[in-house]
Amino acid sequence: MPRRPRSGTGGLVFHVYNRTAGRITLFQSAADYSAFERIITEANEHVTMRLLSYALMPTHWHLVLWPFNDTDLSRYMHWLALTHVRRWQVSHGTLGTGALYQGRFKAIPVQDDRHFLILCAYVERNPVRRGLVTRAQDWPWSSAWQERLPWQPVIDTWPVPKPTHWPEMLAADERPRVGQLIRSCIRRGIPFGDRRWRTQALEQMDAKMRATKRGRPKVYKPPD
């Protein structure tokens, strides 16, 4: 049975996340990180997608995406995931040895107000939280990295103004409750925002889902 597409997502901002199966180290070298960044850019050539923030970690990654249309998120992530898995397994000589990811990506809507800023700070602080760097700006494989290289994906304009003191915000201590709340939303699959907005976001997605005719989704064949 085909997986249900994530319909009703057009115009909403999403925090998208996935982790490897069995604690496999996904990014074992700088080349692995760069390869994934190139795939992010290539995926945008297949399905136009606004990338607002991201962080690539040794065993997982975070993307903050802002799709234009209702089916864009599923189509974009389907192409990105299939392409990355195939290229990674070819590169590491593991074709046919099992799953790379623990399952399908997780995606939760994010309210485009202070919740969005909190979420992006959470994403870009990941390397600091894991003890990989002391400042978010020092991690080369995230949107916090200031010295953007030609193959790194372009960060699109945010739905809310980016604070002029953003580096200072990233350097501030993160309240433990913030991280706990975001992780709880991911686990439970609920939107990250205030109560009224969460209800509206879920109703929007459910209404579009009911209105969408289900059928076998188009299969995107990743390039070699």
C-alpha positions as CSV (number, residue, x, y, z in Angstrom):
1,M,0.0,0.0,0.0
2,P,1.5,3.4,-0.9
3,R,2.3,5.8,1.9
4,R,-0.2,8.6,2.4
5,P,1.2,11.8,1.0
6,R,1.6,14.7,3.4
7,S,-1.1,16.9,1.8
8,G,-2.3,20.3,2.9
9,T,1.3,21.5,3.5
10,G,1.5,24.4,1.1
11,G,2.4,27.6,2.8
12,L,3.3,26.1,6.1
13,V,6.8,26.0,7.5
14,F,8.1,22.5,8.5
15,H,10.8,21.2,10.7
16,V,11.9,18.0,8.9
17,Y,14.1,15.4,10.7
18,N,15.5,11.9,10.2
19,R,18.0,9.7,12.0
20,T,19.9,6.6,10.9
21,A,19.0,3.0,11.7
22,G,21.1,1.3,14.3
23,R,23.2,4.4,15.1
24,I,25.0,4.2,11.8
25,T,27.3,7.2,11.3
26,L,25.7,8.9,8.4
27,F,28.4,11.6,7.8
28,Q,31.8,9.9,8.3
29,S,33.9,12.6,6.5
30,A,33.7,16.1,5.1
31,A,32.9,14.5,1.7
32,D,29.8,12.9,3.1
33,Y,28.6,16.2,4.5
34,S,29.3,18.0,1.2
35,A,27.6,15.3,-0.8
36,F,24.4,15.7,1.2
37,E,24.5,19.5,0.8
38,R,24.8,19.0,-3.0
39,I,21.8,16.7,-2.9
40,I,19.7,19.4,-1.1
41,T,20.5,21.8,-3.9
42,E,19.7,19.2,-6.6
43,A,16.4,18.3,-5.0
44,N,15.4,22.0,-5.3
45,E,15.9,21.6,-9.1
46,H,13.3,18.8,-9.2
47,V,10.8,20.4,-6.7
48,T,11.2,24.0,-5.9
49,M,11.6,24.4,-2.1
50,R,12.5,27.2,0.2
51,L,15.3,26.1,2.6
52,L,15.3,28.3,5.7
53,S,17.7,26.6,8.1
54,Y,19.5,23.3,8.4
55,A,22.1,21.3,10.5
56,L,23.8,18.1,9.5
57,M,24.9,15.9,12.4
58,P,26.9,12.7,12.4
59,T,23.9,10.4,12.8
60,H,21.0,12.7,11.8
61,W,19.9,15.9,10.1
62,H,17.5,18.8,10.6
63,L,15.9,20.8,7.8
64,V,13.5,23.8,8.0
65,L,11.5,23.9,4.8
66,W,8.8,26.1,3.5
67,P,6.9,24.5,0.6
68,F,4.8,26.4,-2.0
69,N,2.2,23.8,-2.8
70,D,0.5,21.0,-0.9
71,T,2.4,18.1,-2.3
72,D,5.8,19.7,-2.6
73,L,7.1,18.6,0.8
74,S,6.5,14.9,0.1
75,R,7.8,15.0,-3.5
76,Y,11.0,17.0,-2.5
77,M,11.8,14.7,0.5
78,H,11.1,11.6,-1.5
79,W,13.6,12.6,-4.2
80,L,16.1,13.7,-1.6
81,A,15.9,10.6,0.5
82,L,16.1,8.1,-2.3
83,T,19.0,9.9,-4.0
84,H,21.0,10.2,-0.8
85,V,20.5,6.6,0.3
86,R,21.5,5.2,-3.1
87,R,24.6,7.4,-3.4
88,W,25.6,6.8,0.2
89,Q,25.4,3.1,-0.2
90,V,27.3,3.1,-3.4
91,S,30.0,5.3,-1.9
92,H,30.3,3.2,1.2
93,G,29.9,-0.2,-0.5
94,T,26.8,-1.2,1.4
95,L,24.2,-1.8,-1.3
96,G,21.8,-4.5,-0.3
97,T,22.9,-4.5,3.4
98,G,19.8,-3.0,4.9
99,A,18.1,0.3,5.7
100,L,20.1,3.5,6.2
101,Y,17.4,5.5,7.9
102,Q,15.3,4.3,10.8
103,G,12.1,5.1,8.8
104,R,10.4,7.8,6.9
105,F,11.3,11.4,7.7
106,K,9.4,13.2,10.4
107,A,7.9,16.6,9.7
108,I,6.0,19.0,12.0
109,P,4.5,22.4,11.0
110,V,6.0,25.4,12.8
111,Q,4.2,28.7,13.4
112,D,5.9,31.6,11.5
113,D,6.4,33.9,14.5
114,R,8.6,33.6,17.6
115,H,8.2,29.8,17.4
116,F,9.9,29.8,14.1
117,L,12.9,31.8,15.5
118,I,13.0,29.4,18.5
119,L,13.0,26.4,16.2
120,C,15.7,27.7,13.9
121,A,17.9,28.6,16.9
122,Y,17.4,25.0,18.2
123,V,18.4,23.6,14.8
124,E,21.5,25.7,14.4
125,R,22.6,25.1,18.0
126,N,22.6,21.3,17.5
127,P,26.4,21.0,17.0
128,V,26.9,23.1,20.2
129,R,24.5,21.0,22.2
130,R,26.3,17.8,21.0
131,G,29.7,19.3,22.0
132,L,31.1,19.4,18.5
133,V,31.9,23.1,18.5
134,T,31.6,25.9,21.0
135,R,29.8,28.3,18.7
136,A,27.0,27.5,16.2
137,Q,28.8,29.5,13.5
138,D,31.8,27.2,13.7
139,W,30.0,24.2,12.4
140,P,30.6,24.1,8.6
141,W,27.6,21.9,7.7
142,S,24.7,24.1,8.9
143,S,23.0,27.3,7.9
144,A,24.8,29.1,10.8
145,W,28.1,28.8,8.9
146,Q,29.0,32.2,7.6
147,E,31.4,31.3,4.8
148,R,29.0,29.8,2.3
149,L,30.8,27.7,-0.3
150,P,29.6,27.3,-3.9
151,W,28.1,23.8,-3.5
152,Q,26.3,24.7,-0.2
153,P,22.5,25.2,-0.5
154,V,21.2,28.7,-0.6
155,I,19.2,29.9,2.4
156,D,16.0,31.6,1.4
157,T,14.3,34.6,2.9
158,W,12.6,33.9,6.2
159,P,8.8,34.4,6.7
160,V,9.7,36.7,9.6
161,P,12.6,39.2,9.8
162,K,15.8,37.7,10.9
163,P,16.9,39.4,14.1
164,T,20.0,41.6,13.7
165,H,21.4,40.1,16.9
166,W,21.0,36.5,15.6
167,P,24.6,35.4,16.5
168,E,24.0,36.6,20.0
169,M,20.8,34.7,20.2
170,L,22.6,31.5,19.1
171,A,25.3,32.1,21.7
172,A,22.7,32.5,24.5
173,D,22.1,29.5,26.7
174,E,19.2,27.4,25.5
175,R,16.5,26.7,28.1
176,P,16.2,23.0,28.6
177,R,12.4,23.2,28.4
178,V,12.6,24.5,24.8
179,G,14.5,21.5,23.5
180,Q,12.2,19.2,25.4
181,L,9.1,20.8,23.9
182,I,10.4,20.6,20.3
183,R,11.5,17.0,20.7
184,S,8.1,16.2,22.2
185,C,6.4,17.7,19.2
186,I,8.6,15.6,16.9
187,R,7.8,12.4,18.7
188,R,4.1,13.1,18.9
189,G,3.9,14.5,15.4
190,I,2.1,17.7,16.5
191,P,2.7,21.3,15.3
192,F,5.1,23.6,17.1
193,G,3.2,26.8,17.9
194,D,0.5,28.3,20.2
195,R,-2.6,26.2,21.0
196,R,-5.0,28.1,18.6
197,W,-2.5,28.0,15.7
198,R,-1.9,24.2,16.3
199,T,-5.6,23.5,15.9
200,Q,-5.8,25.6,12.7
201,A,-2.8,24.0,11.2
202,L,-4.1,20.5,11.8
203,E,-7.5,21.4,10.5
204,Q,-5.9,22.8,7.3
205,M,-3.9,19.7,6.7
206,D,-6.8,17.4,7.5
207,A,-9.1,19.3,5.1
208,K,-6.7,19.2,2.3
209,M,-6.1,15.5,2.9
210,R,-9.8,14.7,2.7
211,A,-10.0,16.7,-0.5
212,T,-7.1,15.0,-2.2
213,K,-7.7,11.9,-4.3
214,R,-5.4,9.2,-3.2
215,G,-3.5,7.2,-5.7
216,R,-0.1,5.6,-6.2
217,P,2.4,8.5,-5.8
218,K,4.8,9.2,-8.7
219,V,8.1,7.5,-8.3
220,Y,11.2,9.6,-8.6
221,K,14.2,7.7,-9.9
222,P,17.3,9.1,-8.3
223,P,20.3,9.8,-10.6
224,D,23.4,7.6,-10.4
